[in-house]
Each structure stands twice: as C-alpha cells, then as structure tokens.
Amino acid sequence: MQSEFEKKINDFMLNTIKTKSQPKILEFGVRKGISTKKFINICEKNNGHLYSVDVDDCSEISKSTNWTFIKSRDDNFNYLETKLPKEFDLIFLDSFHNAEHVSKIFYYYYSKLKKGGSFFFDDISWLPYLKNTERDNFNCEINNLETFEKLLDILKVNTINFDLYFSFIGSGMGRIVKLQDNELIKPKKIKTRKLSFKNFFRKIFNIFS
C-alpha cells in the first residue's frame, strides 16, 4: 500500500510529466530518494534527465546515467549556475520548509521553468499537525501554514503569470503552472477584512438572527 507521500507524488505530480518526451527535472531535497527514484524511472523511459540537489551526500541512491546528483545548498546560486542547465520542465522543492526560504528559491528558479512547466512545493498543509491531532507538531503546523499563505501572497500579484493548485493529501503539495515568461512581481501580504468592524458586526448579526 502506498504512503500518503507516494500518493500525492503519483497522483498530483508525476501525472504532469510521465508522458513528456525528454523531460528535464530539477529536484531540491532527496532524503530517502522516494521521489528521486520515481523521477529517474520517468527519465529512463522518456530519455530525460533529473538533477537532484541536497546538502547531504545522496549519490548512492542510483547509478542511472539519467541522473545527476549535486551536493549543495539549494540557495548556493552561483555554484549551481555552473552545474545546471538553463531550462526545466518540472522543478520540485522539498528541502528547507520555511516560507521565506521557499519564496527565495521560487523567485530565483522560476526563470528556469519552461512556459507550461510546473513548479511543485511539498508540505503546504498545516491540517495534519494541528494541536491535539495525531501528528500534533507546532513547527510543522506553523511552517506549512506560513508557506501556504506565502504562495497565496505571491499569487495575488502574479495571477497573469501562473496558475496555482493545491493537494491536501497528507502534508499537502502546491503546484504552480507557468503561463508567461514575465518577470515575477514581489509578493505583498494579502489584506483581508476578517478582523474588520464590519465582519465583527456581521458575526453578531448572525448570532442573533
């Protein structure tokens, strides 16, 4: 039986690339190599190539000639520029789960994503980590919630540049589909009327109506 992680990988991400001819894939974060091996399998079938980046030495995951492993931080931009091609069909970010880091990596590598390509972000759902739930975890709850909100902030000022989709399987996953080759606009915090007096009176009215 496949895990939640494998299910969202298979159903939400791999279906977008598995029939692509000669795909170029960039992966940040290898760990046990679950997604890495799946990407390599697609690259071997479709004459593609996977580039994986991790701070730990994960080079023993595979001996495939369709795979290049690079031991590095994902934000070591100058170094990685010498190791990576200019364009990718799919980029998967699963390294340091912090909203500001996710934003930094996305804004830098978005220009390397082909038009029509997909940029995936793991761990965007805070729901499994809420207090008194099975996975109760403060850090995961807050980091995932902040990442989710950051993606919405980025979307708010870039709706003509990409579409944004979410899966809430397990710890969740986000997908951005590139529509235009425009330079991205920097994010702005979304301002809502949730804490407004108008909403306060709306709630009072609903209670007594």
ABEGO torsion letter per residue (X at the ends): XBBAAAAAAAAAAAAAAAABBGBBBBBBEAEAGAAAAAAAAAAAAAGBBBBBBBABBAAAABABAABBBBBBBAABAAAAAAABBABBABBBBBBBBBAAAAAAAAAAAAAABBBGBBBBBBGABAAAABBGBAABBAAAAAAAAAAAAAAAAAAAAAAAABBBBBBABEAEBBBBBBABABBBBBBBBBBBAAABAAAAAAAAAAAAX
